[in-house]
Amino acid sequence: MGTVFSLDVRGGEPRAVRAALEAAVAGLRRADEVFSTYRDDSQISRLARGELTAGECDPEVAEVLALAAEAERVSDGWFSPRYRGRLDPTGIVKGWATERAALTLAAAGATGVSVNGGGDVQLLGTPGAQRPWRVGVSDPLRPGGLAAVVSAAGADELAVATSGTAERGDHIVDPRTGRSAVTDLIAVTVVAPRLTWADCWATAAFAMGSRQALGWLESLPDVEALLITAGDEVRCTGGLAARLG
């Protein structure tokens, strides 16, 4: 997946959590092996070339493609599992794999889980009594600064995902043109219960541009967002303030 993962796990029976941690890391590595578009021998690369059918791939491939199709439907095509006409579910795999790793740890009895995949975070439970998880959102216009701090207070599960150009340049494609998305945005941060969807919605919203994206994000249940434009204008959904702290 071409990124760095970090895992913060609290509570639970040590041996069970240690085994789950090993399973979670193995799952992340396996996701990279199966879904990497940079590996000619990955199942997704072979599927894109027609050397495999979806039925011949691991069950996770069908699962991810079904989720990607749902994201494409909900976003009216602004999220796409294709890149310049070629099958490429990269835009959903990282969030899905990160979320799955967090759920593996929680299922083993961990009472607090934070899994960070390249800056996109899935949070479950709490890090301690009376202490919620908190996630800083980088300010794309002020290196080292924070645009906001998201709190998971009162939520058993929360995810934070950001899409933008500050760190990776123009890597988000407009599905309508097949070229780099040209919008007024430089960053979109989405807060939602699950990272699979938060990651998809951040990508789709960035491709839309702020005017269309804000209304669309407002229409999604349990979703809040922070949008930052190249002109240093900050826009947010109506309920985001309740998630800051």
C-alpha positions as a Markdown table, in Angstrom:
| # | Residue | x | y | z |
|---|---|---|---|---|
| 1 | Met | 0.0 | 0.0 | 0.0 |
| 2 | Gly | 3.1 | 2.2 | -0.1 |
| 3 | Thr | 2.6 | 3.7 | 3.4 |
| 4 | Val | 3.6 | 3.4 | 7.0 |
| 5 | Phe | 1.3 | 1.9 | 9.7 |
| 6 | Ser | 1.3 | 2.4 | 13.4 |
| 7 | Leu | -0.8 | 0.6 | 16.0 |
| 8 | Asp | -1.6 | 1.7 | 19.5 |
| 9 | Val | -3.3 | -1.0 | 21.5 |
| 10 | Arg | -4.6 | -0.7 | 25.1 |
| 11 | Gly | -6.1 | -3.3 | 27.6 |
| 12 | Gly | -7.1 | -6.8 | 27.0 |
| 13 | Glu | -5.4 | -10.1 | 28.0 |
| 14 | Pro | -1.8 | -9.8 | 26.9 |
| 15 | Arg | -1.4 | -13.1 | 25.1 |
| 16 | Ala | -4.6 | -12.7 | 23.2 |
| 17 | Val | -3.8 | -9.2 | 22.2 |
| 18 | Arg | -0.3 | -10.1 | 21.1 |
| 19 | Ala | -1.6 | -12.9 | 18.9 |
| 20 | Ala | -4.2 | -10.4 | 17.4 |
| 21 | Leu | -1.5 | -7.9 | 16.8 |
| 22 | Glu | 0.5 | -10.4 | 14.9 |
| 23 | Ala | -2.6 | -11.3 | 12.9 |
| 24 | Ala | -3.4 | -7.7 | 12.2 |
| 25 | Val | 0.1 | -7.0 | 10.9 |
| 26 | Ala | 0.0 | -10.1 | 8.8 |
| 27 | Gly | -3.4 | -9.0 | 7.4 |
| 28 | Leu | -1.9 | -5.6 | 6.4 |
| 29 | Arg | 1.0 | -7.3 | 4.6 |
| 30 | Arg | -1.4 | -9.7 | 2.9 |
| 31 | Ala | -3.6 | -6.8 | 1.7 |
| 32 | Asp | -0.5 | -5.3 | 0.1 |
| 33 | Glu | 0.4 | -8.5 | -1.6 |
| 34 | Val | -3.1 | -9.0 | -3.0 |
| 35 | Phe | -4.0 | -5.4 | -3.9 |
| 36 | Ser | -0.8 | -3.7 | -4.8 |
| 37 | Thr | -0.9 | -2.2 | -8.3 |
| 38 | Tyr | 2.9 | -1.9 | -8.3 |
| 39 | Arg | 3.4 | -5.7 | -8.1 |
| 40 | Asp | 2.9 | -7.5 | -11.4 |
| 41 | Asp | 2.1 | -10.7 | -9.5 |
| 42 | Ser | -0.6 | -9.3 | -7.2 |
| 43 | Gln | -4.1 | -10.6 | -7.7 |
| 44 | Ile | -5.5 | -7.2 | -8.5 |
| 45 | Ser | -2.8 | -6.7 | -11.2 |
| 46 | Arg | -3.5 | -10.1 | -12.7 |
| 47 | Leu | -7.3 | -9.5 | -12.5 |
| 48 | Ala | -6.8 | -6.1 | -14.3 |
| 49 | Arg | -4.9 | -7.9 | -17.1 |
| 50 | Gly | -7.6 | -10.6 | -17.4 |
| 51 | Glu | -5.3 | -13.4 | -16.2 |
| 52 | Leu | -7.7 | -14.1 | -13.2 |
| 53 | Thr | -11.4 | -13.8 | -12.7 |
| 54 | Ala | -12.8 | -12.3 | -9.5 |
| 55 | Gly | -14.0 | -15.8 | -8.5 |
| 56 | Glu | -10.4 | -17.1 | -8.7 |
| 57 | Cys | -9.1 | -14.4 | -6.4 |
| 58 | Asp | -9.1 | -14.4 | -2.6 |
| 59 | Pro | -12.6 | -13.6 | -1.2 |
| 60 | Glu | -11.3 | -10.3 | 0.0 |
| 61 | Val | -11.0 | -9.1 | -3.6 |
| 62 | Ala | -14.7 | -9.5 | -4.2 |
| 63 | Glu | -15.4 | -7.8 | -0.8 |
| 64 | Val | -13.3 | -4.8 | -1.7 |
| 65 | Leu | -14.7 | -4.5 | -5.2 |
| 66 | Ala | -18.3 | -4.6 | -3.8 |
| 67 | Leu | -17.5 | -1.9 | -1.4 |
| 68 | Ala | -15.9 | 0.2 | -4.1 |
| 69 | Ala | -18.9 | -0.2 | -6.3 |
| 70 | Glu | -21.1 | 1.0 | -3.4 |
| 71 | Ala | -18.8 | 4.0 | -2.9 |
| 72 | Glu | -19.1 | 4.8 | -6.6 |
| 73 | Arg | -22.8 | 4.6 | -6.4 |
| 74 | Val | -23.2 | 6.8 | -3.3 |
| 75 | Ser | -20.8 | 9.4 | -4.7 |
| 76 | Asp | -22.5 | 9.5 | -8.0 |
| 77 | Gly | -19.3 | 8.4 | -9.7 |
| 78 | Trp | -16.9 | 10.8 | -8.0 |
| 79 | Phe | -15.2 | 7.8 | -6.3 |
| 80 | Ser | -14.0 | 5.2 | -8.8 |
| 81 | Pro | -12.2 | 1.9 | -8.5 |
| 82 | Arg | -10.5 | 2.6 | -11.8 |
| 83 | Tyr | -7.5 | 4.7 | -12.6 |
| 84 | Arg | -7.2 | 6.1 | -16.1 |
| 85 | Gly | -9.4 | 3.3 | -17.3 |
| 86 | Arg | -7.7 | 0.4 | -15.5 |
| 87 | Leu | -9.0 | -1.5 | -12.5 |
| 88 | Asp | -7.4 | 0.1 | -9.4 |
| 89 | Pro | -9.2 | 0.0 | -6.0 |
| 90 | Thr | -6.3 | 1.7 | -4.3 |
| 91 | Gly | -8.6 | 4.5 | -3.1 |
| 92 | Ile | -10.5 | 2.1 | -0.8 |
| 93 | Val | -7.9 | -0.6 | 0.1 |
| 94 | Lys | -5.9 | 1.4 | 2.6 |
| 95 | Gly | -8.9 | 2.5 | 4.6 |
| 96 | Trp | -10.5 | -1.0 | 4.4 |
| 97 | Ala | -7.2 | -2.7 | 5.5 |
| 98 | Thr | -6.6 | -0.3 | 8.4 |
| 99 | Glu | -10.2 | -0.7 | 9.6 |
| 100 | Arg | -9.9 | -4.5 | 9.4 |
| 101 | Ala | -6.7 | -4.5 | 11.4 |
| 102 | Ala | -8.4 | -2.4 | 14.2 |
| 103 | Leu | -11.4 | -4.7 | 14.3 |
| 104 | Thr | -9.1 | -7.7 | 14.6 |
| 105 | Leu | -7.5 | -6.2 | 17.7 |
| 106 | Ala | -10.8 | -5.1 | 19.3 |
| 107 | Ala | -12.2 | -8.6 | 18.7 |
| 108 | Ala | -9.4 | -10.1 | 20.8 |
| 109 | Gly | -10.4 | -8.0 | 23.8 |
| 110 | Ala | -8.4 | -4.8 | 23.4 |
| 111 | Thr | -10.3 | -2.0 | 25.1 |
| 112 | Gly | -8.6 | 0.8 | 23.1 |
| 113 | Val | -7.3 | 0.6 | 19.5 |
| 114 | Ser | -5.8 | 3.2 | 17.3 |
| 115 | Val | -4.5 | 2.1 | 13.8 |
| 116 | Asn | -2.9 | 4.8 | 11.7 |
| 117 | Gly | -2.4 | 4.0 | 8.0 |
| 118 | Gly | -0.4 | 6.9 | 6.4 |
| 119 | Gly | -2.3 | 9.5 | 8.4 |
| 120 | Asp | -5.7 | 8.0 | 8.1 |
| 121 | Val | -6.9 | 6.6 | 11.5 |
| 122 | Gln | -9.4 | 4.1 | 12.8 |
| 123 | Leu | -10.2 | 4.4 | 16.5 |
| 124 | Leu | -12.1 | 1.9 | 18.7 |
| 125 | Gly | -12.8 | 2.1 | 22.4 |
| 126 | Thr | -10.8 | 4.4 | 24.6 |
| 127 | Pro | -7.1 | 4.7 | 25.6 |
| 128 | Gly | -8.1 | 4.9 | 29.3 |
| 129 | Ala | -10.7 | 5.9 | 31.8 |
| 130 | Gln | -12.2 | 9.3 | 31.1 |
| 131 | Arg | -9.7 | 9.7 | 28.2 |
| 132 | Pro | -10.9 | 9.8 | 24.6 |
| 133 | Trp | -8.8 | 9.3 | 21.5 |
| 134 | Arg | -7.8 | 12.5 | 19.9 |
| 135 | Val | -6.4 | 13.0 | 16.3 |
| 136 | Gly | -4.6 | 16.1 | 15.1 |
| 137 | Val | -5.5 | 17.2 | 11.5 |
| 138 | Ser | -2.4 | 18.8 | 9.8 |
| 139 | Asp | -2.8 | 22.3 | 8.4 |
| 140 | Pro | -1.8 | 21.9 | 4.7 |
| 141 | Leu | -0.9 | 25.6 | 4.4 |
| 142 | Arg | 1.2 | 25.8 | 7.6 |
| 143 | Pro | 3.7 | 22.9 | 7.9 |
| 144 | Gly | 3.9 | 21.6 | 11.4 |
| 145 | Gly | 0.6 | 23.3 | 12.4 |
| 146 | Leu | -2.8 | 21.8 | 13.1 |
| 147 | Ala | -6.0 | 22.8 | 11.4 |
| 148 | Ala | -8.1 | 21.0 | 14.0 |
| 149 | Val | -8.1 | 18.3 | 16.6 |
| 150 | Val | -10.8 | 15.6 | 16.4 |
| 151 | Ser | -12.0 | 13.9 | 19.6 |
| 152 | Ala | -13.6 | 10.5 | 19.8 |
| 153 | Ala | -15.3 | 11.4 | 23.1 |
| 154 | Gly | -18.7 | 9.6 | 23.3 |
| 155 | Ala | -18.0 | 7.3 | 20.3 |
| 156 | Asp | -17.1 | 3.6 | 20.5 |
| 157 | Glu | -15.7 | 3.9 | 16.9 |
| 158 | Leu | -14.4 | 6.8 | 14.9 |
| 159 | Ala | -12.3 | 7.3 | 11.8 |
| 160 | Val | -10.5 | 10.3 | 10.4 |
| 161 | Ala | -9.3 | 10.4 | 6.8 |
| 162 | Thr | -7.7 | 13.2 | 4.8 |
| 163 | Ser | -7.3 | 13.6 | 1.0 |
| 164 | Gly | -5.4 | 16.4 | -0.6 |
| 165 | Thr | -2.4 | 17.6 | -2.5 |
| 166 | Ala | -0.1 | 18.9 | 0.3 |
| 167 | Glu | 2.0 | 15.7 | 0.8 |
| 168 | Arg | 1.5 | 13.7 | -2.5 |
| 169 | Gly | 0.8 | 16.4 | -5.0 |
| 170 | Asp | -1.8 | 16.0 | -7.7 |
| 171 | His | -2.6 | 12.3 | -7.3 |
| 172 | Ile | -6.4 | 12.4 | -7.2 |
| 173 | Val | -8.0 | 11.8 | -10.5 |
| 174 | Asp | -11.3 | 13.3 | -11.8 |
| 175 | Pro | -13.2 | 10.1 | -12.9 |
| 176 | Arg | -15.0 | 12.1 | -15.6 |
| 177 | Thr | -11.8 | 13.2 | -17.4 |
| 178 | Gly | -9.2 | 10.6 | -16.3 |
| 179 | Arg | -6.9 | 13.5 | -15.5 |
| 180 | Ser | -5.8 | 15.1 | -12.2 |
| 181 | Ala | -8.7 | 16.7 | -10.4 |
| 182 | Val | -8.6 | 20.5 | -10.7 |
| 183 | Thr | -10.6 | 22.0 | -7.8 |
| 184 | Asp | -10.3 | 24.8 | -5.3 |
| 185 | Leu | -9.5 | 22.4 | -2.5 |
| 186 | Ile | -6.1 | 21.5 | -1.1 |
| 187 | Ala | -7.4 | 19.2 | 1.7 |
| 188 | Val | -10.6 | 17.4 | 2.8 |
| 189 | Thr | -10.8 | 15.7 | 6.2 |
| 190 | Val | -13.7 | 13.4 | 6.8 |
| 191 | Val | -14.8 | 12.0 | 10.2 |
| 192 | Ala | -17.1 | 9.0 | 10.2 |
| 193 | Pro | -17.5 | 5.7 | 12.2 |
| 194 | Arg | -15.5 | 3.5 | 9.8 |
| 195 | Leu | -12.4 | 4.3 | 7.9 |
| 196 | Thr | -13.4 | 2.4 | 4.7 |
| 197 | Trp | -16.0 | 5.0 | 4.0 |
| 198 | Ala | -14.2 | 8.0 | 5.5 |
| 199 | Asp | -11.3 | 7.5 | 3.1 |
| 200 | Cys | -13.6 | 7.0 | 0.1 |
| 201 | Trp | -15.7 | 10.1 | 1.0 |
| 202 | Ala | -12.6 | 12.3 | 1.4 |
| 203 | Thr | -11.3 | 11.3 | -2.0 |
| 204 | Ala | -14.6 | 11.8 | -3.7 |
| 205 | Ala | -15.2 | 15.2 | -2.0 |
| 206 | Phe | -11.8 | 16.4 | -3.1 |
| 207 | Ala | -12.5 | 15.6 | -6.7 |
| 208 | Met | -15.9 | 17.4 | -6.5 |
| 209 | Gly | -14.5 | 20.7 | -5.2 |
| 210 | Ser | -15.8 | 22.6 | -2.2 |
| 211 | Arg | -19.1 | 23.9 | -3.5 |
| 212 | Gln | -20.5 | 20.6 | -4.5 |
| 213 | Ala | -18.7 | 18.5 | -1.8 |
| 214 | Leu | -20.0 | 20.4 | 1.2 |
| 215 | Gly | -23.6 | 19.8 | 0.4 |
| 216 | Trp | -23.0 | 16.1 | -0.5 |
| 217 | Leu | -21.1 | 15.5 | 2.7 |
| 218 | Glu | -23.9 | 17.1 | 4.7 |
| 219 | Ser | -26.3 | 14.6 | 3.2 |
| 220 | Leu | -24.3 | 11.5 | 4.4 |
| 221 | Pro | -25.4 | 10.1 | 7.8 |
| 222 | Asp | -22.9 | 10.1 | 10.6 |
| 223 | Val | -20.4 | 12.0 | 8.5 |
| 224 | Glu | -18.7 | 15.3 | 9.3 |
| 225 | Ala | -15.9 | 17.1 | 7.3 |
| 226 | Leu | -13.4 | 19.9 | 7.2 |
| 227 | Leu | -12.6 | 21.4 | 3.8 |
| 228 | Ile | -9.6 | 23.8 | 3.2 |
| 229 | Thr | -9.3 | 25.7 | 0.0 |
| 230 | Ala | -6.2 | 27.0 | -1.8 |
| 231 | Gly | -7.3 | 30.5 | -0.8 |
| 232 | Asp | -7.1 | 29.5 | 2.9 |
| 233 | Glu | -10.8 | 29.4 | 3.4 |
| 234 | Val | -12.1 | 26.8 | 5.8 |
| 235 | Arg | -15.5 | 25.2 | 5.4 |
| 236 | Cys | -17.1 | 22.5 | 7.5 |
| 237 | Thr | -20.2 | 20.5 | 7.9 |
| 238 | Gly | -22.7 | 21.6 | 10.5 |
| 239 | Gly | -22.0 | 18.9 | 13.1 |
| 240 | Leu | -18.2 | 19.0 | 13.0 |
| 241 | Ala | -17.8 | 21.4 | 16.0 |
| 242 | Ala | -19.2 | 18.6 | 18.3 |
| 243 | Arg | -16.3 | 16.4 | 17.2 |
| 244 | Leu | -13.6 | 18.9 | 17.9 |
| 245 | Gly | -11.7 | 19.1 | 21.2 |
